[in-house]
Amino acid sequence: MSDSEVFAKVLKTIHFDIVPEKTALVIVDMQYLDAHRDYGMGAEAKRLGVTDQYEYYFRQVEQVVIPNTQRLLEVCRKAGVQVVYPRIASLVKDCRDVSIEHKRLNLLAPANSRESEILDEIKPLENEIVLSKGASGVFNSTAIDQILRNLGVDTLIITGVNTNYCVETAVRDAGDRGYNVVLVSDACAAMSEEHQRHALEILAAAYCVVKDTHQVVHEIQGGLRQVVNA
């Protein structure tokens, strides 16, 4: 049996319902630092003359991830799903509080900088939760676990960037802490198609179920109808 066949067999054994009032949409690092070609990582790529290496990634973010995230936000907000935005952001201007890893990568978003802000196309509403993290893992570097439990959340719909870095870390850590996790395959992006495919295959084997935006929207709307008709 091939690896892909094993993944498919295991995936079929994982099932749970998306119950809107017990669910949170977690949008990872969709900010100007790493999800906009004119700021942060994109600006540095231009300075170094390596924008071609980032073209696939930014094209996916612009043409696929943002539109699908907008659709998910629309449906989740209507259904009463909690929305949480983890972002890379220092607590101070000089970024001295962030992890060694992020300092080495120059993945720095000073406090109150444009790079620290969520993209305008999917920006948080006034009463939605934004969490600042100084490392790759949102569960390791914020109080998200306690917050989600306070909200009565047991299921996470995870989207964002990069699939095989901060998104993957969030999925693994959430699974380890007992959450049901849905990773939305067309609302996250990696630096290459190969990285994206490998990350989805590996995560689907144990830590989450992988579904596309259409499937997730259908399930949320179905759950909402059940609540209304109860």
N, CA and C atoms as a LAMMPS dump frame, in Angstrom:
ITEM: TIMESTEP
0
ITEM: NUMBER OF ATOMS
690
ITEM: BOX BOUNDS ff ff ff
-5.0000000000000000e+02 5.0000000000000000e+02
-5.0000000000000000e+02 5.0000000000000000e+02
-5.0000000000000000e+02 5.0000000000000000e+02
ITEM: ATOMS id mol type element x y z
1 1 1 N 0.847 -1.204 0
2 1 2 C 0 0 0
3 1 3 C 0.876 1.244 0
4 2 1 N 0.597 2.185 -0.903
5 2 2 C 1.389 3.409 -0.998
6 2 3 C 1.072 4.346 0.157
7 3 1 N 1.959 5.356 0.343
8 3 2 C 1.73 6.336 1.401
9 3 3 C 0.399 7.051 1.21
10 4 1 N 0.097 7.442 -0.031
11 4 2 C -1.143 8.176 -0.284
12 4 3 C -2.365 7.32 0.032
13 5 1 N -2.28 6.019 -0.242
14 5 2 C -3.389 5.116 0.076
15 5 3 C -3.563 4.96 1.577
16 6 1 N -2.442 4.931 2.291
17 6 2 C -2.495 4.869 3.753
18 6 3 C -3.152 6.124 4.302
19 7 1 N -2.737 7.296 3.801
20 7 2 C -3.329 8.561 4.243
21 7 3 C -4.847 8.546 4.026
22 8 1 N -5.261 8.108 2.849
23 8 2 C -6.686 8.094 2.524
24 8 3 C -7.455 7.157 3.446
25 9 1 N -6.87 6.013 3.742
26 9 2 C -7.52 5.031 4.618
27 9 3 C -7.689 5.588 6.029
28 10 1 N -6.639 6.224 6.531
29 10 2 C -6.696 6.807 7.869
30 10 3 C -7.688 7.956 7.905
31 11 1 N -7.653 8.803 6.88
32 11 2 C -8.524 9.976 6.835
33 11 3 C -9.993 9.59 6.944
34 12 1 N -10.366 8.465 6.347
35 12 2 C -11.764 8.052 6.376
36 12 3 C -12.229 7.701 7.786
37 13 1 N -11.308 7.415 8.686
38 13 2 C -11.693 7.044 10.052
39 13 3 C -11.884 8.273 10.943
40 14 1 N -11.518 9.462 10.469
41 14 2 C -11.628 10.689 11.259
42 14 3 C -12.899 11.423 10.857
43 15 1 N -13.808 11.577 11.816
44 15 2 C -15.049 12.284 11.493
45 15 3 C -15.555 13.036 12.711
46 16 1 N -16.009 14.252 12.483
47 16 2 C -16.691 15.033 13.506
48 16 3 C -17.53 16.089 12.798
49 17 1 N -18.552 16.544 13.472
50 17 2 C -19.422 17.572 12.911
51 17 3 C -18.908 18.96 13.285
52 18 1 N -19.074 19.903 12.378
53 18 2 C -18.767 21.302 12.679
54 18 3 C -20.012 21.925 13.303
55 19 1 N -19.948 22.165 14.597
56 19 2 C -21.046 22.797 15.326
57 19 3 C -20.675 24.268 15.502
58 20 1 N -21.355 25.186 14.826
59 20 2 C -20.914 26.587 14.796
60 20 3 C -20.612 27.199 16.152
61 21 1 N -21.461 26.976 17.144
62 21 2 C -21.265 27.622 18.446
63 21 3 C -20.095 27.039 19.234
64 22 1 N -19.536 25.92 18.756
65 22 2 C -18.378 25.32 19.415
66 22 3 C -17.13 25.368 18.528
67 23 1 N -17.166 26.232 17.528
68 23 2 C -16.113 26.263 16.512
69 23 3 C -15.479 27.643 16.414
70 24 1 N -14.191 27.665 16.085
71 24 2 C -13.48 28.92 15.818
72 24 3 C -12.764 28.828 14.48
73 25 1 N -12.837 29.895 13.722
74 25 2 C -12.039 30.052 12.506
75 25 3 C -10.737 30.724 12.911
76 26 1 N -9.619 30.032 12.717
77 26 2 C -8.303 30.541 13.113
78 26 3 C -7.519 30.879 11.85
79 27 1 N -7.266 32.159 11.635
80 27 2 C -6.619 32.654 10.417
81 27 3 C -5.184 33.031 10.767
82 28 1 N -4.241 32.208 10.346
83 28 2 C -2.855 32.306 10.809
84 28 3 C -2.014 33.227 9.922
85 29 1 N -1.476 34.283 10.507
86 29 2 C -0.43 35.122 9.901
87 29 3 C -0.797 35.738 8.553
88 30 1 N -2.061 36.031 8.34
89 30 2 C -2.462 36.679 7.087
90 30 3 C -2.312 38.189 7.255
91 31 1 N -1.076 38.627 7.212
92 31 2 C -0.722 40.004 7.541
93 31 3 C 0.257 40.558 6.516
94 32 1 N 0.544 41.845 6.639
95 32 2 C 1.409 42.495 5.652
96 32 3 C 2.843 41.988 5.707
97 33 1 N 3.279 41.479 6.829
98 33 2 C 4.649 40.971 6.948
99 33 3 C 4.953 39.87 5.949
100 34 1 N 4.041 38.918 5.8
101 34 2 C 4.355 37.722 5.017
102 34 3 C 3.282 37.343 3.999
103 35 1 N 2.247 38.169 3.85
104 35 2 C 1.18 37.823 2.92
105 35 3 C 0.873 38.945 1.931
106 36 1 N 1.798 39.896 1.802
107 36 2 C 1.641 40.991 0.836
108 36 3 C 2.984 41.23 0.154
109 37 1 N 2.982 41.244 -1.159
110 37 2 C 4.238 41.304 -1.905
111 37 3 C 4.966 42.647 -1.784
112 38 1 N 4.325 43.678 -1.252
113 38 2 C 4.964 44.991 -1.153
114 38 3 C 5.522 45.311 0.23
115 39 1 N 5.359 44.4 1.173
116 39 2 C 5.82 44.642 2.542
117 39 3 C 6.618 43.448 3.053
118 40 1 N 7.367 43.67 4.108
119 40 2 C 8.015 42.586 4.823
120 40 3 C 8.79 41.637 3.937
121 41 1 N 8.373 40.382 3.939
122 41 2 C 9.035 39.334 3.182
123 41 3 C 9.061 39.645 1.692
124 42 1 N 7.962 40.172 1.159
125 42 2 C 7.908 40.508 -0.26
126 42 3 C 8.835 41.642 -0.626
127 43 1 N 8.895 42.667 0.222
128 43 2 C 9.794 43.799 -0.023
129 43 3 C 11.248 43.357 0.034
130 44 1 N 11.558 42.459 0.962
131 44 2 C 12.929 41.95 1.068
132 44 3 C 13.297 41.133 -0.162
133 45 1 N 12.355 40.366 -0.698
134 45 2 C 12.609 39.603 -1.918
135 45 3 C 12.918 40.531 -3.088
136 46 1 N 12.207 41.652 -3.175
137 46 2 C 12.487 42.632 -4.229
138 46 3 C 13.874 43.222 -4.06
139 47 1 N 14.227 43.543 -2.832
140 47 2 C 15.544 44.136 -2.561
141 47 3 C 16.663 43.189 -2.966
142 48 1 N 16.446 41.9 -2.761
143 48 2 C 17.467 40.899 -3.069
144 48 3 C 17.395 40.407 -4.512
145 49 1 N 16.381 40.836 -5.253
146 49 2 C 16.242 40.418 -6.643
147 49 3 C 15.813 38.977 -6.822
148 50 1 N 15.001 38.456 -5.891
149 50 2 C 14.587 37.051 -5.959
150 50 3 C 13.055 36.929 -5.97
151 51 1 N 12.385 37.923 -6.536
152 51 2 C 10.922 37.899 -6.518
153 51 3 C 10.342 36.698 -7.266
154 52 1 N 11.074 36.183 -8.258
155 52 2 C 10.572 35.033 -9.005
156 52 3 C 10.387 33.816 -8.109
157 53 1 N 11.202 33.706 -7.065
158 53 2 C 11.101 32.574 -6.149
159 53 3 C 9.855 32.657 -5.268
160 54 1 N 9.253 33.836 -5.191
161 54 2 C 8.076 34.05 -4.35
162 54 3 C 6.788 34.187 -5.162
163 55 1 N 6.907 34.151 -6.484
164 55 2 C 5.749 34.435 -7.327
165 55 3 C 4.615 33.438 -7.105
166 56 1 N 4.941 32.151 -7.072
167 56 2 C 3.898 31.14 -6.846
168 56 3 C 3.164 31.42 -5.541
169 57 1 N 3.924 31.671 -4.492
170 57 2 C 3.346 31.894 -3.165
171 57 3 C 2.409 33.1 -3.145
172 58 1 N 2.899 34.247 -3.599
173 58 2 C 2.064 35.449 -3.544
174 58 3 C 0.865 35.354 -4.482
175 59 1 N 1.04 34.683 -5.601
176 59 2 C -0.094 34.489 -6.508
177 59 3 C -1.176 33.635 -5.84
178 60 1 N -0.767 32.592 -5.137
179 60 2 C -1.727 31.757 -4.417
180 60 3 C -2.447 32.55 -3.327
181 61 1 N -1.688 33.355 -2.6
182 61 2 C -2.297 34.172 -1.549
183 61 3 C -3.337 35.114 -2.142
184 62 1 N -2.959 35.807 -3.207
185 62 2 C -3.824 36.833 -3.794
186 62 3 C -5.042 36.253 -4.506
187 63 1 N -4.834 35.175 -5.263
188 63 2 C -5.886 34.667 -6.13
189 63 3 C -6.719 33.543 -5.515
190 64 1 N -6.179 32.881 -4.505
191 64 2 C -6.863 31.72 -3.93
192 64 3 C -7.173 31.909 -2.444
193 65 1 N -6.136 32.175 -1.662
194 65 2 C -6.306 32.193 -0.207
195 65 3 C -7.195 33.345 0.257
196 66 1 N -6.927 34.554 -0.22
197 66 2 C -7.719 35.706 0.231
198 66 3 C -9.197 35.562 -0.148
199 67 1 N -9.535 35.255 -1.41
200 67 2 C -10.959 35.101 -1.739
201 67 3 C -11.653 34.01 -0.921
202 68 1 N -10.973 32.885 -0.711
203 68 2 C -11.587 31.808 0.059
204 68 3 C -11.711 32.17 1.536
205 69 1 N -10.748 32.902 2.049
206 69 2 C -10.842 33.364 3.434
207 69 3 C -11.996 34.343 3.593
208 70 1 N -12.176 35.209 2.616
209 70 2 C -13.319 36.132 2.648
210 70 3 C -14.642 35.366 2.689
211 71 1 N -14.739 34.319 1.903
212 71 2 C -15.956 33.502 1.89
213 71 3 C -16.167 32.824 3.24
214 72 1 N -15.102 32.277 3.796
215 72 2 C -15.2 31.626 5.103
216 72 3 C -15.602 32.62 6.187
217 73 1 N -15.02 33.805 6.145
218 73 2 C -15.371 34.832 7.125
219 73 3 C -16.85 35.197 7.038
220 74 1 N -17.329 35.371 5.837
221 74 2 C -18.737 35.732 5.648
222 74 3 C -19.658 34.688 6.272
223 75 1 N -19.384 33.433 5.98
224 75 2 C -20.243 32.352 6.458
225 75 3 C -20.078 32.134 7.958
226 76 1 N -18.834 32.159 8.435
227 76 2 C -18.581 31.93 9.857
228 76 3 C -19.194 33.027 10.722
229 77 1 N -19.034 34.259 10.307
230 77 2 C -19.613 35.363 11.081
231 77 3 C -21.133 35.253 11.145
232 78 1 N -21.746 34.902 10.047
233 78 2 C -23.201 34.758 10.014
234 78 3 C -23.666 33.627 10.918
235 79 1 N -22.867 32.561 11
236 79 2 C -23.247 31.38 11.782
237 79 3 C -22.892 31.493 13.256
238 80 1 N -22.161 32.525 13.639
239 80 2 C -21.758 32.671 15.032
240 80 3 C -20.492 31.934 15.395
241 81 1 N -19.713 31.534 14.392
242 81 2 C -18.402 30.926 14.641
243 81 3 C -17.445 32.008 15.142
244 82 1 N -16.686 31.703 16.181
245 82 2 C -15.681 32.642 16.67
246 82 3 C -14.589 32.832 15.616
247 83 1 N -14.034 34.031 15.523
248 83 2 C -12.943 34.305 14.589
249 83 3 C -11.733 34.783 15.381
250 84 1 N -10.597 34.115 15.159
251 84 2 C -9.364 34.433 15.883
252 84 3 C -8.243 34.629 14.868
253 85 1 N -7.498 35.711 15.038
254 85 2 C -6.404 36.05 14.125
255 85 3 C -5.058 35.999 14.859
256 86 1 N -4.337 34.885 14.827
257 86 2 C -2.95 34.917 15.288
258 86 3 C -2.092 35.652 14.257
259 87 1 N -1.175 36.483 14.729
260 87 2 C -0.298 37.215 13.819
261 87 3 C 1.092 37.292 14.436
262 88 1 N 2.096 37.416 13.597
263 88 2 C 3.458 37.661 14.063
264 88 3 C 3.561 39.139 14.399
265 89 1 N 3.834 39.444 15.663
266 89 2 C 3.93 40.848 16.068
267 89 3 C 4.688 40.954 17.375
268 90 1 N 5.657 41.834 17.389
269 90 2 C 6.399 42.104 18.617
270 90 3 C 5.558 42.972 19.548
271 91 1 N 5.885 42.908 20.819
272 91 2 C 5.234 43.778 21.801
273 91 3 C 5.906 45.139 21.881
274 92 1 N 7.092 45.239 21.268
275 92 2 C 7.888 46.462 21.35
276 92 3 C 8.407 46.834 19.964
277 93 1 N 8.925 48.042 19.839
278 93 2 C 9.379 48.541 18.541
279 93 3 C 10.648 47.862 18.035
280 94 1 N 11.534 47.45 18.96
281 94 2 C 12.809 46.882 18.518
282 94 3 C 12.789 45.358 18.413
283 95 1 N 11.651 44.744 18.643
284 95 2 C 11.459 43.295 18.469
285 95 3 C 12.371 42.438 19.351
286 96 1 N 12.822 42.978 20.443
287 96 2 C 13.743 42.21 21.289
288 96 3 C 13.059 41.034 21.99
289 97 1 N 11.736 41.025 22.004
290 97 2 C 10.993 39.986 22.715
291 97 3 C 10.697 38.755 21.874
292 98 1 N 11.002 38.769 20.571
293 98 2 C 10.608 37.655 19.712
294 98 3 C 11.641 36.538 19.755
295 99 1 N 11.275 35.397 19.2
296 99 2 C 12.117 34.206 19.278
297 99 3 C 13.415 34.362 18.483
298 100 1 N 14.411 33.597 18.875
299 100 2 C 15.68 33.577 18.141
300 100 3 C 15.443 33.165 16.693
301 101 1 N 14.538 32.208 16.495
302 101 2 C 14.205 31.742 15.15
303 101 3 C 13.751 32.897 14.262
304 102 1 N 12.84 33.711 14.749
305 102 2 C 12.33 34.824 13.945
306 102 3 C 13.381 35.913 13.75
307 103 1 N 14.241 36.096 14.721
308 103 2 C 15.329 37.061 14.549
309 103 3 C 16.295 36.59 13.47
310 104 1 N 16.622 35.316 13.47
311 104 2 C 17.533 34.771 12.453
312 104 3 C 16.943 34.872 11.056
313 105 1 N 15.634 34.676 10.963
314 105 2 C 14.953 34.745 9.666
315 105 3 C 14.599 36.171 9.261
316 106 1 N 14.843 37.123 10.159
317 106 2 C 14.438 38.516 9.959
318 106 3 C 12.934 38.621 9.734
319 107 1 N 12.2 37.755 10.402
320 107 2 C 10.745 37.746 10.306
321 107 3 C 10.201 38.6 11.445
322 108 1 N 10.317 39.911 11.276
323 108 2 C 10.074 40.851 12.364
324 108 3 C 8.963 41.834 12.01
325 109 1 N 8.039 41.976 12.933
326 109 2 C 6.948 42.937 12.778
327 109 3 C 6.881 43.774 14.05
328 110 1 N 7.531 44.933 14.055
329 110 2 C 7.525 45.782 15.252
330 110 3 C 6.106 46.134 15.697
331 111 1 N 5.968 46.418 16.97
332 111 2 C 4.661 46.789 17.517
333 111 3 C 4.054 47.951 16.732
334 112 1 N 2.788 47.802 16.359
335 112 2 C 2.011 48.847 15.679
336 112 3 C 2.528 49.198 14.284
337 113 1 N 3.317 48.319 13.693
338 113 2 C 3.816 48.554 12.33
339 113 3 C 2.8 48.054 11.307
340 114 1 N 2.955 48.509 10.068
341 114 2 C 2.099 48.013 8.993
342 114 3 C 2.272 46.509 8.836
343 115 1 N 3.501 46.029 8.99
344 115 2 C 3.775 44.602 8.833
345 115 3 C 2.999 43.753 9.84
346 116 1 N 2.693 44.32 10.974
347 116 2 C 1.972 43.558 12.005
348 116 3 C 0.468 43.504 11.761
349 117 1 N -0.031 44.305 10.839
350 117 2 C -1.475 44.403 10.629
351 117 3 C -2.004 43.284 9.73
352 118 1 N -3.215 42.84 10.033
353 118 2 C -3.904 41.88 9.176
354 118 3 C -4.264 42.559 7.852
355 119 1 N -4.203 41.806 6.755
356 119 2 C -4.54 42.353 5.438
357 119 3 C -5.918 43.016 5.451
358 120 1 N -6.009 44.151 4.792
359 120 2 C -7.26 44.911 4.774
360 120 3 C -8.43 44.099 4.22
361 121 1 N -8.154 43.24 3.235
362 121 2 C -9.23 42.473 2.598
363 121 3 C -9.945 41.533 3.569
364 122 1 N -9.253 41.146 4.638
365 122 2 C -9.844 40.195 5.591
366 122 3 C -9.689 40.707 7.018
367 123 1 N -9.661 42.003 7.199
368 123 2 C -9.346 42.58 8.504
369 123 3 C -10.398 42.217 9.553
370 124 1 N -9.982 42.145 10.803
371 124 2 C -10.897 41.773 11.884
372 124 3 C -11.974 42.829 12.102
373 125 1 N -13.118 42.372 12.528
374 125 2 C -14.141 43.286 13.008
375 125 3 C -13.758 43.769 14.403
376 126 1 N -14.436 44.78 14.873
377 126 2 C -14.042 45.444 16.12
378 126 3 C -13.967 44.496 17.311
379 127 1 N -14.86 43.521 17.387
380 127 2 C -14.936 42.669 18.569
381 127 3 C -14.307 41.3 18.356
382 128 1 N -13.524 41.125 17.29
383 128 2 C -12.861 39.842 17.042
384 128 3 C -11.467 39.82 17.663
385 129 1 N -10.972 38.618 17.903
386 129 2 C -9.756 38.425 18.697
387 129 3 C -8.517 38.392 17.804
388 130 1 N -7.543 39.234 18.12
389 130 2 C -6.245 39.252 17.443
390 130 3 C -5.178 38.932 18.479
391 131 1 N -4.359 37.916 18.197
392 131 2 C -3.328 37.48 19.131
393 131 3 C -1.949 37.717 18.529
394 132 1 N -1.079 38.375 19.27
395 132 2 C 0.29 38.64 18.807
396 132 3 C 1.218 37.547 19.299
397 133 1 N 1.972 36.967 18.372
398 133 2 C 2.912 35.908 18.735
399 133 3 C 4.312 36.275 18.283
400 134 1 N 5.297 35.887 19.089
401 134 2 C 6.686 36.176 18.774
402 134 3 C 7.462 34.954 18.359
403 135 1 N 6.736 33.907 17.962
404 135 2 C 7.349 32.657 17.519
405 135 3 C 6.404 31.998 16.527
406 136 1 N 6.815 30.851 15.975
407 136 2 C 5.995 30.226 14.945
408 136 3 C 4.71 29.628 15.495
409 137 1 N 4.744 29.108 16.703
410 137 2 C 3.604 28.4 17.252
411 137 3 C 2.662 29.282 18.041
412 138 1 N 1.407 29.375 17.61
413 138 2 C 0.438 30.204 18.326
414 138 3 C 0.087 29.608 19.68
415 139 1 N 0.078 28.286 19.792
416 139 2 C -0.226 27.669 21.081
417 139 3 C 0.93 27.807 22.059
418 140 1 N 2.152 27.877 21.545
419 140 2 C 3.322 27.998 22.416
420 140 3 C 3.587 29.427 22.859
421 141 1 N 3.11 30.401 22.1
422 141 2 C 3.519 31.781 22.374
423 141 3 C 2.365 32.746 22.633
424 142 1 N 1.143 32.216 22.752
425 142 2 C 0 33.055 23.138
426 142 3 C -0.891 32.263 24.102
427 143 1 N -1.932 32.909 24.566
428 143 2 C -2.902 32.267 25.468
429 143 3 C -4.087 31.691 24.698
430 144 1 N -3.891 31.322 23.444
431 144 2 C -5.012 30.887 22.61
432 144 3 C -5.741 29.688 23.191
433 145 1 N -5.026 28.747 23.772
434 145 2 C -5.674 27.552 24.31
435 145 3 C -6.671 27.929 25.405
436 146 1 N -6.239 28.746 26.343
437 146 2 C -7.126 29.18 27.422
438 146 3 C -8.298 29.991 26.881
439 147 1 N -8.019 30.841 25.902
440 147 2 C -9.081 31.664 25.311
441 147 3 C -10.137 30.792 24.636
442 148 1 N -9.69 29.824 23.845
443 148 2 C -10.635 28.945 23.154
444 148 3 C -11.482 28.154 24.141
445 149 1 N -10.858 27.675 25.201
446 149 2 C -11.612 26.921 26.211
447 149 3 C -12.605 27.831 26.934
448 150 1 N -12.204 29.068 27.202
449 150 2 C -13.137 30.027 27.806
450 150 3 C -14.348 30.277 26.904
451 151 1 N -14.121 30.206 25.598
452 151 2 C -15.191 30.425 24.622
453 151 3 C -16.052 29.187 24.394
454 152 1 N -15.648 28.06 24.97
455 152 2 C -16.38 26.817 24.767
456 152 3 C -16.132 26.177 23.421
457 153 1 N -14.977 26.443 22.843
458 153 2 C -14.634 25.943 21.506
459 153 3 C -13.925 24.598 21.605
460 154 1 N -14.35 23.635 20.782
461 154 2 C -13.653 22.351 20.711
462 154 3 C -13.24 21.981 19.286
463 155 1 N -13.601 22.821 18.323
464 155 2 C -13.304 22.546 16.918
465 155 3 C -12.698 23.786 16.269
466 156 1 N -11.632 23.583 15.509
467 156 2 C -10.943 24.692 14.855
468 156 3 C -10.949 24.503 13.345
469 157 1 N -11.272 25.559 12.63
470 157 2 C -11.099 25.627 11.18
471 157 3 C -9.873 26.498 10.963
472 158 1 N -8.797 25.913 10.45
473 158 2 C -7.524 26.632 10.37
474 158 3 C -7.187 26.972 8.923
475 159 1 N -6.766 28.22 8.719
476 159 2 C -6.353 28.724 7.413
477 159 3 C -5.101 29.582 7.605
478 160 1 N -4.51 30.037 6.49
479 160 2 C -3.422 31.006 6.597
480 160 3 C -2.131 30.581 5.935
481 161 1 N -1.049 31.179 6.393
482 161 2 C 0.274 30.951 5.812
483 161 3 C 1.326 30.824 6.918
484 162 1 N 2.43 30.221 6.574
485 162 2 C 2.706 29.284 5.515
486 162 3 C 2.221 27.899 5.937
487 163 1 N 1.673 27.145 4.991
488 163 2 C 1.068 25.86 5.328
489 163 3 C 2.02 24.958 6.082
490 164 1 N 3.263 24.857 5.604
491 164 2 C 4.208 23.905 6.195
492 164 3 C 5.068 24.514 7.285
493 165 1 N 4.707 25.695 7.767
494 165 2 C 5.423 26.297 8.9
495 165 3 C 4.417 26.633 10.006
496 166 1 N 3.995 27.864 10.105
497 166 2 C 3.144 28.291 11.223
498 166 3 C 1.772 27.631 11.21
499 167 1 N 1.216 27.397 10.03
500 167 2 C -0.078 26.723 9.954
501 167 3 C 0.052 25.285 10.435
502 168 1 N 1.059 24.595 9.949
503 168 2 C 1.276 23.207 10.366
504 168 3 C 1.502 23.106 11.871
505 169 1 N 2.279 24.031 12.421
506 169 2 C 2.518 24.03 13.863
507 169 3 C 1.212 24.196 14.625
508 170 1 N 0.359 25.097 14.155
509 170 2 C -0.939 25.312 14.803
510 170 3 C -1.798 24.054 14.751
511 171 1 N -1.814 23.395 13.608
512 171 2 C -2.61 22.178 13.45
513 171 3 C -2.121 21.082 14.389
514 172 1 N -0.823 20.853 14.406
515 172 2 C -0.263 19.799 15.265
516 172 3 C -0.53 20.092 16.738
517 173 1 N -0.271 21.325 17.147
518 173 2 C -0.446 21.685 18.555
519 173 3 C -1.915 21.614 18.965
520 174 1 N -2.806 22.006 18.078
521 174 2 C -4.237 21.919 18.381
522 174 3 C -4.668 20.465 18.531
523 175 1 N -4.192 19.622 17.626
524 175 2 C -4.517 18.207 17.723
525 175 3 C -4.003 17.582 19.007
526 176 1 N -2.787 17.945 19.393
527 176 2 C -2.205 17.424 20.63
528 176 3 C -3.001 17.845 21.856
529 177 1 N -3.679 18.978 21.763
530 177 2 C -4.453 19.494 22.899
531 177 3 C -5.914 19.06 22.876
532 178 1 N -6.257 18.201 21.934
533 178 2 C -7.582 17.604 21.939
534 178 3 C -8.647 18.298 21.121
535 179 1 N -8.249 19.259 20.289
536 179 2 C -9.231 19.931 19.434
537 179 3 C -9.51 19.106 18.179
538 180 1 N -10.743 19.158 17.702
539 180 2 C -11.04 18.711 16.347
540 180 3 C -10.52 19.781 15.397
541 181 1 N -9.805 19.388 14.366
542 181 2 C -9.184 20.375 13.477
543 181 3 C -9.547 20.101 12.022
544 182 1 N -10.014 21.146 11.36
545 182 2 C -10.204 21.137 9.91
546 182 3 C -9.184 22.091 9.312
547 183 1 N -8.352 21.601 8.417
548 183 2 C -7.423 22.451 7.677
549 183 3 C -8.014 22.692 6.296
550 184 1 N -8.184 23.955 5.94
551 184 2 C -8.839 24.289 4.673
552 184 3 C -7.777 24.37 3.577
553 185 1 N -7.793 23.404 2.683
554 185 2 C -6.7 23.215 1.726
555 185 3 C -6.518 24.38 0.768
556 186 1 N -7.6 25.046 0.39
557 186 2 C -7.503 26.155 -0.558
558 186 3 C -7.629 27.519 0.126
559 187 1 N -7.417 27.539 1.441
560 187 2 C -7.348 28.81 2.173
561 187 3 C -6.047 28.891 2.956
562 188 1 N -5.047 28.161 2.47
563 188 2 C -3.693 28.246 3.019
564 188 3 C -2.713 28.1 1.862
565 189 1 N -1.479 28.534 2.082
566 189 2 C -0.502 28.519 0.989
567 189 3 C 0.897 28.268 1.52
568 190 1 N 1.693 27.601 0.693
569 190 2 C 3.108 27.361 0.968
570 190 3 C 3.935 27.972 -0.157
571 191 1 N 5.246 27.9 -0.017
572 191 2 C 6.129 28.522 -1.002
573 191 3 C 6.159 27.785 -2.336
574 192 1 N 5.715 26.532 -2.339
575 192 2 C 5.681 25.776 -3.59
576 192 3 C 4.517 24.797 -3.555
577 193 1 N 4.101 24.358 -4.722
578 193 2 C 3.022 23.375 -4.816
579 193 3 C 3.414 22.076 -4.124
580 194 1 N 4.682 21.705 -4.242
581 194 2 C 5.17 20.482 -3.602
582 194 3 C 5.089 20.581 -2.08
583 195 1 N 5.544 21.703 -1.52
584 195 2 C 5.459 21.895 -0.071
585 195 3 C 4.008 21.833 0.401
586 196 1 N 3.122 22.442 -0.354
587 196 2 C 1.703 22.441 0.001
588 196 3 C 1.153 21.02 0.029
589 197 1 N 1.425 20.279 -1.004
590 197 2 C 0.895 18.918 -1.112
591 197 3 C 1.425 18.029 0.005
592 198 1 N 2.722 18.099 0.25
593 198 2 C 3.32 17.254 1.289
594 198 3 C 2.761 17.592 2.665
595 199 1 N 2.621 18.868 2.956
596 199 2 C 2.099 19.276 4.266
597 199 3 C 0.679 18.755 4.467
598 200 1 N -0.158 18.902 3.464
599 200 2 C -1.542 18.448 3.582
600 200 3 C -1.616 16.939 3.771
601 201 1 N -0.812 16.2 3.031
602 201 2 C -0.82 14.741 3.141
603 201 3 C -0.389 14.283 4.527
604 202 1 N 0.676 14.885 5.032
605 202 2 C 1.205 14.474 6.336
606 202 3 C 0.236 14.829 7.457
607 203 1 N -0.304 16.029 7.43
608 203 2 C -1.206 16.458 8.499
609 203 3 C -2.503 15.663 8.491
610 204 1 N -3.004 15.346 7.307
611 204 2 C -4.261 14.61 7.205
612 204 3 C -4.153 13.202 7.762
613 205 1 N -2.946 12.697 7.886
614 205 2 C -2.757 11.334 8.366
615 205 3 C -3.058 11.182 9.844
616 206 1 N -2.984 12.288 10.619
617 206 2 C -3.119 12.124 12.062
618 206 3 C -3.727 13.304 12.79
619 207 1 N -3.472 14.521 12.321
620 207 2 C -3.762 15.697 13.138
621 207 3 C -5.046 16.433 12.775
622 208 1 N -5.588 16.184 11.609
623 208 2 C -6.734 16.971 11.165
624 208 3 C -7.447 16.271 10.027
625 209 1 N -8.559 16.85 9.624
626 209 2 C -9.153 16.499 8.341
627 209 3 C -8.89 17.667 7.401
628 210 1 N -8.657 17.371 6.157
629 210 2 C -8.395 18.397 5.152
630 210 3 C -9.616 18.508 4.247
631 211 1 N -10.166 19.713 4.168
632 211 2 C -11.323 19.963 3.313
633 211 3 C -11.114 21.277 2.578
634 212 1 N -11.828 21.445 1.469
635 212 2 C -11.729 22.717 0.761
636 212 3 C -12.813 23.679 1.251
637 213 1 N -12.745 24.905 0.781
638 213 2 C -13.662 25.942 1.254
639 213 3 C -15.117 25.576 1.005
640 214 1 N -15.402 25.047 -0.164
641 214 2 C -16.785 24.68 -0.49
642 214 3 C -17.333 23.67 0.511
643 215 1 N -16.542 22.665 0.846
644 215 2 C -16.984 21.649 1.802
645 215 3 C -17.238 22.251 3.181
646 216 1 N -16.325 23.105 3.628
647 216 2 C -16.461 23.704 4.957
648 216 3 C -17.687 24.611 5.015
649 217 1 N -17.869 25.424 3.994
650 217 2 C -19.036 26.312 3.943
651 217 3 C -20.326 25.497 3.989
652 218 1 N -20.375 24.424 3.23
653 218 2 C -21.561 23.561 3.199
654 218 3 C -21.856 22.995 4.584
655 219 1 N -20.817 22.552 5.296
656 219 2 C -21.015 21.972 6.626
657 219 3 C -21.451 23.024 7.639
658 220 1 N -20.852 24.208 7.57
659 220 2 C -21.244 25.272 8.506
660 220 3 C -22.695 25.678 8.275
661 221 1 N -23.066 25.849 7.034
662 221 2 C -24.443 26.242 6.735
663 221 3 C -25.424 25.149 7.12
664 222 1 N -25.019 23.89 6.969
665 222 2 C -25.855 22.78 7.414
666 222 3 C -26.025 22.776 8.911
667 223 1 N -24.932 23.044 9.641
668 223 2 C -24.999 23.115 11.097
669 223 3 C -25.867 24.255 11.568
670 224 1 N -25.797 25.379 10.856
671 224 2 C -26.619 26.536 11.206
672 224 3 C -28.098 26.224 11.006
673 225 1 N -28.427 25.533 9.93
674 225 2 C -29.824 25.172 9.678
675 225 3 C -30.363 24.25 10.768
676 226 1 N -29.496 23.318 11.233
677 226 2 C -29.921 22.402 12.289
678 226 3 C -30.237 23.162 13.571
679 227 1 N -29.412 24.174 13.891
680 227 2 C -29.64 24.973 15.097
681 227 3 C -30.943 25.759 14.973
682 228 1 N -31.154 26.372 13.815
683 228 2 C -32.353 27.186 13.593
684 228 3 C -33.614 26.332 13.683
685 229 1 N -33.529 25.107 13.156
686 229 2 C -34.705 24.24 13.108
687 229 3 C -34.904 23.421 14.375
688 230 1 N -33.955 23.518 15.308
689 230 2 C -34.045 22.703 16.534
690 230 3 C -35.235 23.125 17.394
